[in-house]
Amino acid sequence: MGIFRRLGEMLQYVWDGAARIFSPNDDNPPETDTQPYEGDKYQEQR
C-alpha cells in the first residue's frame, strides 16, 4: 500500500507542476507604454 501512496504523491507533484506551467499568468505588472530608445547613434567605423 505504501508504494501506491508514494506513486500517487509523485503523480500529484508532477501534475501540480504541469498545471502551474500551463495555467494563465497571475502576475499583475504595472501597465506601461513603450519608451523611445535614446541611445547612441550608429557611427560607421573606418
HELIX and SHEET records of a PDB file:
HELIX    1   1 GLY A    2  PHE A   22  1                                  21    
END                                                                             
